[in-house]
């Protein structure tokens, strides 16, 4: 029953989002428009989050008619320091989403009103611990952009529609919802535009099911972790899977990540708030993880998950400092300049706690190519850091049909061998793409945790054998494919042919006799 309600709530939410997007898209490219929908969703969320928090405190003291949204800005001002210290930000009653929305249609300067509100929310955190988490959060919601309309009036008309659409979304009190409504709305928008836009969408959007698999692989045998980290965190969906699976209180010291793309970095911080992760429980950095990693003071991490960009260029040995960087120097060689994939793997391994697990999506080439990549694989295998390599089905990711793999890393393995799993047939077909089901995920994780040999599916291989195979980590090198062709019994087939020939001979004779008879 609960599940049914969950699906109804989700379907209702998705329908509403689709309608807003449809209603408003027009001249705005879907991928750009996403920023407006998400930004406004975020504005509504933090307005309600703050109001609910203040109201709950007042109601507990017996003041049950109190409503923060109805207070004057002057009355509210005295609570500012306390609220910024606890919530990380402050919004005056007059600047709350519901109050700005109520007057939006009559406000000829709505664009200026919203711009001022967004600036005030960001600056409320200035000088406080939460400053970095709020700085520039609304940068991508340009209320004066020509993308919204060619005149102020047209832009404001769109903004009113947007506010109404977001305001009418049935998000309820997020504590009562059986779905994580704000987070779910965010994820639906991301996937909707990632699959529709195709262009910039797929590059940092990891399908839910793959995120789920990565998280479960790092959590085998654990009900809590200290810190979760993603060196190329995109919009944060991999990190947030841990909050969903464990409960956010069981990620004791919080969520850490770094993202190079500014827009996506802003989305990631918004995503943390939308999933009710408080400002002091996440630390998302902006910059290039490989050349300027921002979490030296926070490593090591007990769980690391990532879907880093595929074969991007990096400085590599053009930068003489990198070969002495403690993250890369142990392998004695740097990943090629045109393919940074193994640099992400070395970085993750370096920052992994002794008791931790890292699960990283990688593209197949890095598992078998020669040169520097082979030397790095040799380092990983000789030091027994590779716990498992999993071959995934093709067509799982937006924007690429390539069959990816997952490399699982550990620093304290019990046996000197590596598990290979061929999960290339673990999927169901959904239109033109493939999807992992809960059963597929469960199957992969159970075989991973039991480390069993299963015909045509998994094999535990001694690291000596891997060395003998030139350190190839391709799953197909070690797990045989099942031959589905029909087995043919040659003797039986020959006997059948003899029988057919004999029968043919008889038929010929009979036909000849009939013809002779007719001739007579």
Order of alpha helices (4+ residues) and beta strands (2+ residues): alpha-alpha-alpha-alpha-alpha-alpha-alpha-alpha-alpha-alpha-beta-alpha-beta-alpha-beta-beta-alpha-beta-alpha-beta-beta-beta-beta-beta-alpha-beta-alpha-alpha-alpha
